[in-house]
Amino acid sequence: MNSSFIEKVLKRPYAILSLLGIFLFLGVYGYNSIDRKLFPDSNRPEIAIVIVEPGASAKDIASNIAVPIEKELYTLDKIRRVYSTTIDEVTVIRAEFEYGKDIDSAATDVTNVISTVKSKLPSDIQEPQIHKITAATPPIITISISSKHIPLEDIREIAKNEIQNTLLQVKGVANVDLFGGYEKEVEVVADKSKLERYGLSLGDVLTALLKNNRDYAIGFIDSQKGRFLFKSQGKRKSLDSLKELPIMKNIRLKDVARVYFTHYNNNSLYYGNGKPAIALAIQRSIDADVIKTIENIHKYIIDSLIEQHVKTGKDSRLSVEIIAQLREATKAYTQLKYPNLLKEGISNNKDEKAIKVVEELLNRLGD
């Protein structure tokens, strides 16, 4: 019976080849469609809590914040261990759960614990930050951006307002962290002698800044077309308008102080290729394919940074240098697409310094 069946099958070689072809097709299709990750997702569910108390010592934070929270966390279901790391002003408390615990459920439980114990914590702490630690937490790509022609403060502004927001729209990208210091701020430096000359104090300047540099809602206007908010616009939109802020009658802010852009005191720095830079750490979604997400980021670098920035002449001094660095970092795309687009950038841009930078890059690409 069995031999007869086998003989019948062997007499139909095309049927066997068809089955082998179907299995081969399914294997290739499955291989190309399956999500690929750098490492197996074997991490236990873990939640990190970051709490900041300005001016507090590590010892005070450990005794007043870390220890009470750790005791409460040990009451949670399927908790494996709780540990903390504390330095002056900051504590990071980690809660590790057993494998059977869902990460979202763990985050909800930890949030409830923080809400319960918050009334027992010091009143001057900042809002606790709760982070899920998963296999997707480490960045899949870290991009450094620097320039010989543009200050790092301006680079950070462009990275924050344009590059970061666009990267977040790339398929598979969950988060983009921006770091490296040089966060821009407006600094007001009062001149003591001028304040004394006008009979003013530093408190008068602070009061004027707090009172006048903001918008006030006056009320609503109802009409047949709808309801409209009526407000007084006091918030200054530019540095020049801030300098014209009234302190007293006939006395402006620029009369008693210097007002200019600078950056916050850097608590951290990032170096790319041996020089200070602004960094973008890109994290993937928990269920995203690592390889496809990286390819999508590469495609964004080509399509957005080159075609939208350089081709239109927008921010050319920065863009061409970003492109050069990313091209060397990713090594995923050919040089052939760059020269024509960069030449269009020259023809559309009237900035002589930008043109020189583009030409230098063209020569470099030609080499």
C-alpha positions, 0 to 999 in steps of 0.5 A: 500500500505504502510502496504503491502510494510512493510509486504514484507520487514519484511518477508525478515529478511536476507535482513534487517540483510544484510543492518544492516551489511553493515551500521555497516561495513561502520560505523566501517570503517569510524571511523577507517579511519577518521583523529583524532585530539586533538581539533577541528580546530577552530583557525582563520588564523594567521601569526606571523612575527619575526624580530631581530635587534641586539643591539636595545632597545625594544622602538626603535624596537617598533617605527621603526619596529613594528608600520610601519609594523602594519600599512601596515598589516591593509590594507590587505583583511579580516584582523581582528586584528594586535598586537605585542610583543617587547623586546630588540632586538626582536619583534613578530608581529601577524596578525589575519585574518577572518575565510574565509581567507586561511592560505596560501593566508594570508602568501603570503599577509604578505610576500608581505607587508614585501617586500614592507615595508622592505626598510623603516626599519632599515638596520641592521635587520636580515631577517624577519621570517614568521610563520603560526599559525595553530592548528598543531603549538603546538607540539604533543610530546616533547621528552627530552634527557639527559645522566649521561655519555655524555655532553649535547653538544654531545647529541645535535649534535647527536639529530640534525644530526641523531634523528631529521633528521630521525623523519622528515621522519616519516609519519605525522611529519611536523617539529621537533624543537630542543632546550635547549641550548648547541649548539656546537661551536669552541672557539679560545682563543688567548694568549696575551703574545704569540701574543706579543712575535711573534709581532702579533695582534688579528686582524692578527689571525682573518684575518688568520681565515677568509682567510684560513679556507674556500674553493676557486673555481679556475675554471672548468676542461672540459673533454670528461667525463664531467665538473669538479669544480677545487677548493682549499680546505682550510676549516678545517674538524677537530679541529686538522687541525684547530689548524695547520692553518697558521697565519704567516710563521712558526707560527700556530694557536695552537702556539698563541691560545687555540682551543677547543669545547664548546657551545654558551652562553645559552639564554634558557634552558630546564629541563626534569625530573628535570635536564638539557636536550635537547628537541625535539618538534615534530609538525604534518602536518595540515591534519595528524591524531594525534593518528596515528602520535604519534604511528608512532613516537613510532614505530620509537623509537623502530625500529630505536633507538634500532635496529639501534643504540643499536643492532649495538653498535652505540652510545650505552651510549647515546642510551640506556638512550634515550630508557629508558627515552622514554619508560617511557614517552610514555608507549606505548610498552612492555618491552619484546622486549628490553632485547635481543636487549640490550644484542646484543648491549653488545656483539657488543660493546667494550666500557666498560663504554657503557657495564656497562650502558647497564647492568644497564639498563637491571637490571632496565628493569628486575625490 
